[in-house]
């Protein structure tokens, strides 16, 4: 079974980010290099912004809020 561990490769050494593989010693590994953390963060920012686009309603002006409140109050007065 394959087991994955997160690490940063720096100057010929793996620095573990999460769990440290304690019972593996002298085994073959496959190393996959990911994008640099800076690039990953930029991609995450863009993805979050794209997902959020259109989710936020346009804000109302103070005048519009006052108008809505006045309209609700007039409806309550009629009841």
N, C-alpha and C positions, 0 to 999 in steps of 0.2 A: 504494500500500500504506500502511496506517495503522501508525504507530509510536507506542508509548506510553513515556512517561517519568514517573517519580515526582517530585513537587515539593510544596512547601508554599507556599501563597499567603499572603503577609504584606505588608500595607500597600501593595498594588498591584503587588507583584513576585512572581515565581515563584523560589523557592529550591530548586534541584535536589537531590534526595536521593541519587540514584545516578548513572547515566550522564547527562552533559550533552550535549544535542543540538548538536553543534558545526557541522554543515553545514546547519542550518536557520536562516534569517534572513528576517524579513518574510514569514511564512507564516500562513495562517489556522489556528487551533487550536480544539478543542472542549475545554472545561474541565468536568470532572465533580467536584463537591464531595463528599467522603466525610464520614463521621462524624468528629467530633473524635477525636484520638488517645486521649484519656482514655476516651471512650466505647468505642472499639475495644478498648482494653486490658481494660476491664470485660467486654465481650462475649467476648473470648478467654478470660478467666479462667473465666467461667461455662461456656463450651463445654468447656474442658479438665476442669473438675470434673464435668460431666455425663458425659463420656466415661470418666472414671476411676471413676465411681461403680460399685461392685460388682466392680471389678477386683482390689482388694486383699483378700486373705483375712483373716479375723478372726485376730488374734494369739492365741497360746496363752499360758497362764499358766506360770510356772516349774514349778508342780506338774505340769501336763499334760506339759510337756517332759521332766521327770524320770521320769514314768510311762512315756512312750514309749521313753525310753532304757533303762529297766529292762526293759521288755517285749522290746526288741530284744536286749539282752544275754542274757536268759533263753532266747530262741530260738537264739542262737549257742551257748550252753552245751549245748543239746540236740543240736546237730549234731556 
